[in-house]
Amino acid sequence: MNDPTTPDSICVEVVYADPQRQILRKVEIAANSSVTAAILASAIGDELPAGFQPAGIGIFGRLVTPATLLRDGDRVELYRPLLADPKDSRRKRARSRPPQL
C-alpha cells in the first residue's frame, strides 16, 4: 500500500556550464533515484562536448557520488576539469609583479 505522504516522483535539475553556454534540464524521475538516473533521464549528454567526463558531480555545490539519492528540488551539477591549478596561477601572478616597497 502506498503512503499518500510519499511522492512517487520528484523533480530535479541537471546543469552544466562552460564559458560559452549553460545547459539546464528539468526532469521528473522516480522517488529515491540516484544522481546517475537523473543524468541519464535528462539526456544532457547529447549536448555536452564530445568526450566530456565530469571532473566532479555536485548537488548545490557539494560534491557527491553518482550513487547519491536525490530529493525533490535538487540541482545536479556537472563540473568541468580545471584548466589551471588556482594556487599555481596565483603564484605566477605574484612572481610577475614588481616588488612592493
C-alpha positions as CSV (number, residue, x, y, z in Angstrom):
1,M,0.0,0.0,0.0
2,N,1.4,3.4,-1.0
3,D,1.8,6.1,1.7
4,P,0.0,9.2,0.4
5,T,2.6,11.5,2.0
6,T,5.4,9.9,0.0
7,P,5.6,11.1,-3.6
8,D,6.0,8.6,-6.4
9,S,8.2,11.0,-8.3
10,I,10.5,14.0,-7.7
11,C,11.6,17.0,-9.9
12,V,15.3,17.8,-10.2
13,E,17.5,19.9,-12.4
14,V,20.7,18.7,-14.2
15,V,23.0,21.5,-15.2
16,Y,26.3,22.1,-17.0
17,A,28.0,25.4,-17.8
18,D,31.1,26.5,-19.7
19,P,32.2,30.0,-20.7
20,Q,30.0,29.9,-23.8
21,R,26.8,28.5,-22.6
22,Q,24.7,26.9,-19.9
23,I,22.6,23.8,-20.2
24,L,19.7,23.2,-17.8
25,R,17.4,20.2,-17.9
26,K,14.5,19.8,-15.6
27,V,13.4,16.2,-15.2
28,E,10.8,14.2,-13.3
29,I,12.2,10.9,-12.0
30,A,11.1,8.2,-9.6
31,A,11.5,9.0,-5.9
32,N,14.7,7.5,-4.4
33,S,16.5,7.8,-7.7
34,S,20.3,8.3,-7.9
35,V,22.3,11.1,-9.4
36,T,23.2,8.8,-12.3
37,A,19.5,8.1,-13.0
38,A,18.8,11.9,-13.2
39,I,21.7,12.5,-15.6
40,L,20.6,9.7,-17.9
41,A,16.9,10.8,-17.7
42,S,17.9,14.4,-18.6
43,A,19.7,13.3,-21.8
44,I,22.1,16.2,-21.1
45,G,24.9,14.1,-22.5
46,D,23.6,14.7,-26.1
47,E,24.6,18.4,-25.7
48,L,27.8,18.1,-23.8
49,P,31.2,18.5,-25.6
50,A,32.4,15.3,-27.3
51,G,34.2,13.0,-24.8
52,F,33.2,15.1,-21.8
53,Q,33.8,13.3,-18.5
54,P,32.8,15.4,-15.4
55,A,35.7,16.2,-13.0
56,G,33.1,16.0,-10.3
57,I,29.4,15.9,-9.6
58,G,27.7,18.1,-7.0
59,I,24.3,19.0,-5.6
60,F,24.1,22.7,-4.9
61,G,27.9,23.0,-4.8
62,R,28.6,20.0,-2.5
63,L,30.5,17.1,-4.1
64,V,28.5,13.8,-4.2
65,T,28.9,10.3,-5.7
66,P,26.9,9.1,-8.7
67,A,25.0,6.8,-6.3
68,T,23.8,9.6,-4.1
69,L,20.0,9.6,-3.8
70,L,18.2,12.7,-4.8
71,R,15.5,14.7,-3.1
72,D,12.8,16.8,-4.7
73,G,14.2,20.1,-5.9
74,D,17.8,19.1,-6.0
75,R,20.2,20.6,-8.7
76,V,22.7,18.1,-10.0
77,E,25.8,20.0,-11.3
78,L,28.3,18.5,-13.7
79,Y,31.8,20.1,-13.1
80,R,34.4,20.7,-15.8
81,P,38.0,20.0,-15.2
82,L,40.1,23.0,-14.2
83,L,42.4,24.3,-16.9
84,A,44.9,25.5,-14.4
85,D,45.5,25.0,-10.7
86,P,44.3,28.2,-9.0
87,K,47.2,28.1,-6.5
88,D,49.8,27.9,-9.3
89,S,48.1,30.7,-11.2
90,R,48.3,32.9,-8.1
91,R,51.9,32.1,-7.5
92,K,52.8,33.0,-11.2
93,R,50.9,36.4,-10.9
94,A,52.7,37.2,-7.6
95,R,56.1,36.4,-9.2
96,S,55.4,38.6,-12.2
97,R,54.5,41.7,-10.1
98,P,57.3,44.2,-9.3
99,P,58.3,44.1,-5.6
100,Q,56.5,46.4,-3.3
101,L,58.5,48.9,-1.3
